[in-house]
Amino acid sequence: MMLPWLNPARAGALLDALRERILVLDGAMGTMIQQHGLQEDDYRGERFAHGYDALYATHGHAHGPGCGCGHDQKGNNDLLTLTRPDVIAAIHRAYLEAGADLVETNTFNSTAIALADYGLSHLARELNQAGARLARGVCDAVEAQDPARPRFAVGVLGPTNRTASISPDVNRPGHRAVTFDELRDAYRDAAEGLLDGGADVLMVETVFDTLNAKAALFAIEEAFDARGARVPVMVSGTITDASGRTLSGQTAEAFWYSVAHARPVAIGLNCALGARELRVHVDALAQVADTHVSCHPNAGLPNAFGGYDETPEDMARVLGEFGRAGLLNLVGGCCGTTPAHIAAIAEAMRGVRPRVVPALAPLPSGGSGGSGRGEVEPDRALDPAPPPPNLSLHAQGEEQNA
């Protein structure tokens, strides 16, 4: 049974807006943080002045000189939500004022797994709650200036820095650096924090390993069940190179069929590639997904120095064609994009009708948790399966057995 909305007014406003127009997501957080030229002291603030959390110690441990708990924190962008909330709030506001309808929380790495590199795993829930509260607060302030146009805080769950499907050691192909249950626990903690902080939507983003995403979606459902209510969920994968596949080997269509059981309000692609390179894959999603389609690409491909050269005008021109072709319901930017890019994209989408969500024939039921989408043998998990004789081409696909 479908749970009710946690915040019916916010969820209803989002669904109404999706029917009316192409909604605009924000752009890169990291790109904007880099422009502030922050140093180690900015990241640490007072609470983390010695490279560890002065308010936390494991049982029986006393912090002090040489205790070994200190870590460099520069680069731990999510920590800035606590130590420099003024910077993060200003970035959120800049994107909203540029025309974004939705801003993503500064929580891309706020899981216990990813934060372990900085010795701050215990902060996961706090960072997610603070990140959602900060984003929602800025949305409230901007929305108050134009109440007819609601703004939404998207609680981001990033991919972590580990993969459940692939060994990090070429000499031990069966080895995994993380288990499904470890990912599930980390994502549950993060999701609870985002919900506590008031996120309007949860987005499992930059998915390079579908098994990681399945752990996140499972944890999200557990969090919803515990509350007896839900918020809309978005899923966005990453096509890693010219092969047209995710890192775990799936095409865009196969990726959709692997996560469709979660009934996301939107499925999309982001990061790794520029808009031109993503066009064919977004088109594929638009043909097979019976939900909204999103796209927030990088500002082109990275140059020799790791930067991004695509101008706001170039990016808006390419994505504008996506919109006019009927491929999009949500659009924004990823690495290398700025408020200038989002302003140009928002202008390009002005007056363009959103993609009409198709009513597609369901796949044969195969015991896939009530989704009506059948399970298939493992060797069909990477590419769309050929359709049975009694199904239309629009209904072909498969699910990854994970």
C-alpha positions, 0 to 999 in steps of 0.5 A, a space after each residue: 500500500 502506498 504511504 501518504 505524503 509526509 507533507 501533502 502541500 509540498 508534494 502536491 505543489 511539486 507534482 502540480 509544477 511538474 505538470 505545468 512546466 519544465 522545472 529547473 534544478 540548481 547547478 554545481 555546489 563544488 564549483 561554487 565553493 571553489 570560487 570562495 578560495 576557502 582554506 583549512 581554517 574555514 573548513 574546521 571552524 571552532 568545533 573542528 579546530 584540531 581536525 576532529 570533532 571537539 564534541 565527540 569522542 569514542 568511549 573511553 578516549 580523551 582528545 589531546 595532542 598526539 591522540 591521532 584523531 586529527 584529519 585535514 578537512 579542506 575538501 570536506 565540502 559537506 562540513 561547511 554546512 556546519 562551519 560556514 553555513 553563510 557560504 552554503 546559504 549564499 550558493 543556494 540563494 544564488 541558484 534560486 535567484 538565477 531561476 532554479 525551482 529546486 536546490 540540492 542539499 550540500 550532503 553529497 558525501 554525508 554518509 558514514 562511509 564517505 565521511 570516514 576519510 575525514 574521521 567524521 562518520 558520526 556526523 552523518 545524520 547531523 550533516 544531513 539534517 543541517 543541510 536540509 534545514 539550511 536549504 529549506 530555509 533559503 527556499 522559504 526566504 526566496 519563496 516568500 518574495 514570490 509565493 506563487 512560485 514554490 521552491 523545493 529542497 532536494 535532499 541528496 544522497 550521493 553514491 559514496 566512495 565505494 562500490 558494492 558490485 565491483 572489486 577495487 582490487 584487480 587481483 581479487 575480483 570477488 572482493 568487495 570494499 563494502 556490503 549491501 547492508 553497510 550501504 543500507 545502514 549508512 543511507 538509512 542514517 542519511 535519509 533520516 537526517 534529511 527528512 528530519 531537516 525538512 527535505 521536500 524530495 530525496 534524490 539518489 544521485 550520480 549512481 555509478 553502481 546500481 547495487 549501491 542505488 538499490 541499497 539507498 532505495 531500500 533504506 529510504 523505504 525503511 525510513 518511510 515505513 518508520 514514519 508512516 509517510 513518504 516524500 517524492 524520490 528522484 533517481 539520477 544515474 551516471 553514464 561514465 564514458 562513450 560506452 553508454 553504460 554506468 560503471 556497473 555496466 548498465 545502459 540507461 534503459 537497463 538502469 531504469 528497469 532496475 530501479 523502477 520498482 521504487 516508483 521514483 517521481 523522476 529518473 534521470 542522468 547527471 555528471 560525467 558527460 556534457 549535454 551533447 554526449 548525454 542526448 542519446 541516453 536521455 532520449 532512451 530514458 524518455 522512451 521507456 520511463 513512465 515517470 518524469 525524466 531529468 537531466 543535469 549534465 556537466 558543462 561539457 567534458 573536462 579540459 586538460 586542467 580538469 576545468 569545464 569550458 562550456 559557456 552558459 549560452 552553449 549549454 542552454 542552446 543544447 538543453 533547449 533542444 532537449 526540451 523542444 524535443 519533448 525529452 525533459 521534465 526537469 533540467 539543471 547542471 552538474 560539474 562546472 555549472 554556475 548560476 549563470 548557466 542555470 539562468 541561461 537554462 531557465 530562460 531556454 526552458 521558458 514557454 517550453 512544454 514539459 514531456 508528457 509522461 507516457 502510460 506504458 504497458 506493464 512488464 510481466 509480473 515476476 515477483 518483483 516486490 509488487 512492481 509488476 516488472 519481472 525479474 530476469 536471469 543475471 545475464 540480462 541485467 546489463 542490456 534491455 531484454 528482447 520483448 516477448 512476442 505479446 509485448 510492444 517495443 515500448 514495454 521491453 526491458 529487464 531488472 538487475 538481480 541484485 
